[in-house]
Amino acid sequence: MSYKIVLIGAGSATFGYAVLGDIFKSTVLPGAEIVLHDIHAEKLRGVEAVVRQYLEQRNLPYTLSATTSRENALQQANFCIISIEVGNRFELWEQDWRIPQQFGNKQVYGENGGPGGLFHSLRIIPPILDICADIERICPQAHVFNLSNPMSRICLAVKRKFPNLSFTGLCHEIATLPDILSNSLGVPFDALETKSGGLNHFTILLEAKYKATGKDAYPDIRQKVPAYLETLPELSDLLREQRRQTQEKATFKGHRWADRRLIREVLNTFGYLPITTDSHFGEYIQWAQSVVDHKGILDFYNWYKEWSFTHAPEIRPEGTDGHERVIPIIEGIITDSHHEELAVNVLNDGLIDNLPRDIVIEGPAMIDKDGVHGIPLGMFPKGIAGLLNNQAAAHDLTAEAALQGSRALALQALLVDPVVDHFAAAEQMLNLIIEMQQRYLGYLK
């Protein structure tokens, strides 16, 4: 059987090339029809030209097309992968981040949590709902995967609007875990059996065992990981050394930089290891501003912004491993693999007992011919569950504000967020953001 895979947002070379590289190294997908879709025709043509040349040079057995028409792209699709942004990504991101700070809010980043996460969500949820409406109308049987942030809030809004859609959120943040554990414990990651869960970018390692002996690895993690984190160099130092050695603009790959102060303190205080960096985990915690590595966060953001504008994206050659898991999951659905994935974003529905059932959580899943099935994680440790539950109402109200187009609910979403501690400032910054981003947030009445 031939399968049709639609990449929505394929004009983003970073997203498109990364996923296409994974497709082209697959042993399951040869013969598939690949459709590149984007609303930006010029960017789409550029990606299409590179991909077509890649296929022709290697004589790979895929059918490729590109279109700005979502109606045409979705016809008889089996799999849809969404990765979009709206507007000028960094300009809007910096508004999300800096304007709340101007009003006295102590958020440490501005992408997924806190006020910035709300504003980002309210911009991007409506176009993703439009995409999903077309999918439900044109190819309702398709498996849909979202790679856009803010992951948890997007997925929650979609599941409430389209409960019957096979919709899963995927984030490669789990890829930071093997590096930390293998370097700390001195064993390959595949020598460990792990279980992790929480909310996207707010996930912790629940359990870890040595496969060979069944011994609990957490005593070693609690002892060795803090010491390992102390050895991580600052990103600015890594880039400086690379430039010194190459006399060229450095391109840094990997996760070995030092914005891990908050991560260390959470491990020491709550006893469990967060699976991310200070920037992401800190967005959800009201006291993070006093703990995080601010320089490390700014180093990463500035590097990432520069890298986004200057790097030359390319399709990863066959045999090169990537961090994204969407193609292995698609392969698992096609082959009825019954394999386990470390992290997906799905409706809780009892997967984590002491979190609300109707929010989206991140956790492991089993993959089979019917799709993605979350694996129950039971009761979370009370301290960790407390941190997660502090976010539940903010996610709930964000989804409802977007679905109802309600400015009043958007304000409530701010005021229940533990990162927001000033009523008048919350109302003022919401009004200012809506005014500045009227093109995207004017639907809030």
N, C-alpha and C positions, 0 to 999 in steps of 0.2 A: 504493500500500500504506500502511495505517495502522500506526504504530509505537507500542509501549507503553514508556514510560520511568518507572522506579520510583525515587523519591528516598527513600533509607533514612537516617533521621535528619532528616527534613523539619521536625520540630518546632523545630529550630534556625532561627530566622528569618534569621540571617545567611547560613547555607548555602542554605536553601531559596529565599529571595528572590533571591540572587545568581544561582543556576543557572536559576531560572524566568525572570529577566530576559533571560538569554541565549537561552532557549528561545523566548520570545515575540518576539524580534527576528529569529529565524531565517526564512529563505525556504524552507528544506527541510522543516521540521517541522510546519507548519500541518496540522491534522487529527489530530495525535498524541494518544494517551491518556496522561495524566499521573496517576500515582498517588503521593500523599504518604503515607509510612509513618513512624510513630514509636511508641515504646512509651509515650510521655507523652501521654495523650489530650487534656488541657487545652491544652497547647502546640500540639498538632497542629490542634485546632479553631481556634485563633487564626490560625494560618498559612493554613489552608484558607479561612477567612472573607475574609481580605485578598485572597487569590489569586482567589477566586470573584468578588469585587467588581471586581477589576481586569479579569478576562476579560469580565464583563458590560458594564462601562462602555465597553470598546473593541470589543465584539462580536468577540472573537478566536475562531478556529475550533479550539478544543481541548476535549477531554473531560477533566474533572477529577474525581478521587475521593480520599478520604482514609480510611485504616484503620489500626487498631492491630494488625491481623492480618497477619503477614508471609506466612502461607500464602495468604491471599487476594490480597495485593498482588503476589505474584510470579507468579501464574498467567499464562502466555504472555507474560512480559516479554521484550522485545528488548534493553533496556539497563537496567542497575542502577547507581546512583550511591550510594556509601556515604560518609557523613560523620557519624561518631558520636563521642561521648566517654562515659565512664562516671563516675558519681558527681559530686561537687562539683569542677568542673574546676580552679578556682584554688586551692582548699584542698589538693587532692591534688598539684597542680603545685608548690605551695610546699613541701610535705613532700618531694617528689622533689628539690627544689633545695636546701633548707636543711639537712635532716638529714645528707646526705653532708658538707656543709660543717662541721657540728657535730662530725663525726668526723675532721676534718682534710683532707677531700678538697677540692681546689681547682677544682672544676667552676665554670664561669662562668655557666651557665644550667642548666635542668633539664628540658628537653622532649624532645630527640631523641638526644643523645649522652651519654656518661659514665654514672654511676650513675642519674641521673634518667631518662635515655633508656631504660635497662633496666627500671626500675620502671614507667614509663609503658607500655612495650611489653607487659610481663607482665600489666598490667591490661586492656589493650584488645585484645590478640590473641585471647583466648578468645571474646568475643562476636562478633568479626568472623569467626572460624572457624565459629561457629554460623550466622551469616548465609550464609556461603558454602556450608555444608552444605545449607541449604534451597535455595539457588540451584541447586546441582548436582542436587538431587533434583527440583525443580519446573520449572526453566527452564534446563537445562544449556547451551542454545544461546546464552544471553544474553551480551552483552559487559558486563563488570563493571569499574567504575572506583572506585578508592579515593582519597578525599581526606583521610583521617585520618592523623595522625601518631602515633608515629614511622614515617614512610613506608617506609623501606628494610626495617626489621625486620618490620613487618606484612606487606609484600608477600612477603618471603622465606618467612615461616611459611605464608602462603596457598599459594604456589607449591609448597611441599613437601607440603602436605596435599592439595591439589587441583591436581595438575599439568596436568590437561586443561582447567581452567577458563580462559576468556579473561579474564584479570585484569591490569589496568594501574593503576599508581599515578600520580597527577598532583599536582603542586605548582606554585603560581604564583610561586615564588621567582625563576624565570627572568625575571620581569617587571622585576626590578631592573636587568637588563643594559642595555636600551635607554636608560634614563635616564643611567646612568654614561657609556656610550660616546658618545651623541649630545652630551651636555654637555661631555665632555672633548675630543672630536675636532672638534666643530663641524659635524657632518654628520648628516642624518637616519639613524636606525637602519637603515631599509630601503635605504640606500646601501652597507651593509656585508654581507658574507657571513661568517657566524660558525659556529663549531663548538665545542660545550661538552660536558662530561661529568664523571662522577665518581660520588659517592654523594649521595643527597638531602641538601640543606643543606650539602654538602661537595663542591660542583661548581666546576670552574674553566673559564675560557675557554681553549680549546686553540689556536684559530686565528681570525684576523680579517683580512679582505681588503677593499679598496675595490673594489666591483663594477665601477666605470667603468674602472679601470685594471688591476685584478688585483694591485695593489701590496699587499705585506704591511703591515697596519695596526699590527702589534704594536710596532714601534719607536716609533710615535707614542703608543701606549697606555702603554708603559713610561715615556715621558717626561712625558706630560700628565695621566694619571689621578692620580698622587700629588699633583700640584699642585691638581687639581680637588677631591680629597677634603679637602684642607686648607681649602677655602672653604666646606664644608658647615656650616651652623649647627647648634647643639645643638637637640634637640627641645624642651627646656624653654624655650629662647629663642624658638623659633617659636610655641609655645603662648602664651607671655607676650605677644608682640607681637599675636597674633590677639585675645587677650582685651582688650588695650589698645584695639585698633581697633574692636572690636564691642561691648565691655562685656558679652559673653555667654560662656558656656562654649564653648571652642573645640573644633572637631572637625577633627583634622589628617588629611589624606589624602596619600599619596605616600610616597616613600622618601628624602626629602632631609633626613636627619639624620646626625649625625656619628659614630656608632659604627662607624668604619671604620679604626681604628688597626691592628688585626690584619690587615685586608685589605691595607692599604698595606705592612705589613712582609712579608707573604707574597709580594706582587707584587715588592717590591724584592729579596727574598732568593731566592725560587724562580723568579722570572721570569714567573709566570702569575697572572692576575687571578681571584680567587675571585668567584663570583656569589652574594653574600649579604651579611650583616652580621656584625659581630663575635660577636653572641650565638649565632648558629647555627654558624658555622665554628669558633668557639672551643670548642664543646662536645666536639669530637673531638681536641683537641690538648693534650698534657700541659703544655706551656709557655705556653699561651694566657693563663693567669691573670696572667702578668707583662707582657702586651702589650696586652690588650683595653681598650677604653674602658668601664670599669665604670659610670661615671655615665651614659653613653649607653645601656647595656644596661638599667639600672634605670629611667631615664627612659622608655624604650620600654615596658618591662613594666608600669610603673605607669599609663602612658597607656592601654595596651591593655586592662588590667583595668578601668579606669574607663570607657573607651569601650564595652566589652562590656556593661556594666550600664546605661549611660545613653543610648546612641545609639538613635535610632528607625529601625530598618531598614525599607527599602522596596524594592519591585521597581524595578530600574533601567529607565527608559523605553527603548522601542525606539530603536535608533540609538546608545545609550550603550555604549562599549566597556568590557568587564570584563577582569580578569586571568585568570580561569579559562579553561582550554582544553578542558574536557570536551565542551561542546556542539559546537564546531568539529570535534572528533574524531568525534563521533557523526555529524555531517553528512558528514564525509569517508568514513565507513564506508558510509553509505546511498548516497552518490553515486559511490563508487569513485573518490575524488578523486586518489589517488596524490600527495597533498601531503605536505610534510615538516613535522613538529612539532619545535620546538627542544628539548623536554625531556619525557621520560616515564620511568617507573620500571618496568623489566622485568628478567627474569633475564638475567644477563650472557651465559652460553652463548657465549663467544668474542667478544663485542662489544668488550671491552677486553682486549687480549691478556695484559697483565701484572697482571691481577686474577683471583682464583679464578672459575671458570665458574659455580659454584653459589651465588653471592650476587647480590643485586639491585643493579643500577647505574642511574644516571640519565644519559640521553643522548638524542640525536635519534632520530626514528623516522619511517618512512613509513606513511601511512594508506591502506588500500584496503578493498575490500568484505569482505575476510577478517579485518580488524582492524588491530592495531598491530604494526609490525615494526621492531625496533631496527636502527639503522644502525651498522655496525662502525666503531670509532674507532681500531683498531690499538694500537700501543704508546704508553703514556703516558710523559711525561718521568719519569726515574727518581726525582727528588725528590718529585714529586707522587704517583707510584705508591707510594712508600714511605709517605707520609702515609695514603693510602687503604688500603693493605694492613694498616696498623696496626689498622684497624677491622674487617677481614674476619672474624677469629676471634670478636670480640665479637658481631657480627651473627649468625654461624653458631650460636653457643652460645645466644644469646637465643632464636632460633627453636626450637631443640631443647628448651630449658628449658620454653617455653610448650607445645610439642607433647607433651612427655612429662610435664608437670607436675612437673618435677624441681627441687627446691631445690638439690641438689648442682650441677646444670648452671647454675643461676642464679648461684651463687657463682663457678663457673668463668668465666662470662661477665663478672663483675666483675673477676676477677683477670687476665684477658687484656687488659682494656681499658687502654690506655696512660695514661688519666687517673687510674687507681687505683694508688696506690703503697704501700699499707699492708695487710698480710694481716689482722691482727686487726680493724682498723677496718672492712674490707670485710665480714667475717663478722658483726660486730656491727650494722652499719647495715642489712644485708640482713635479719637477724632482727628488728630493730626495725620496719622498713618492713612486713614481712609481718605482724607483730603489729598495727600501726596500721591497715593496710589489709586486715585479715583477710577482710573481705567480698569483696574482689576477688582477693586473692592466696592465700587459704586452700587453693586447689587444689595449691599447691606442697608436695610431700611429700618 
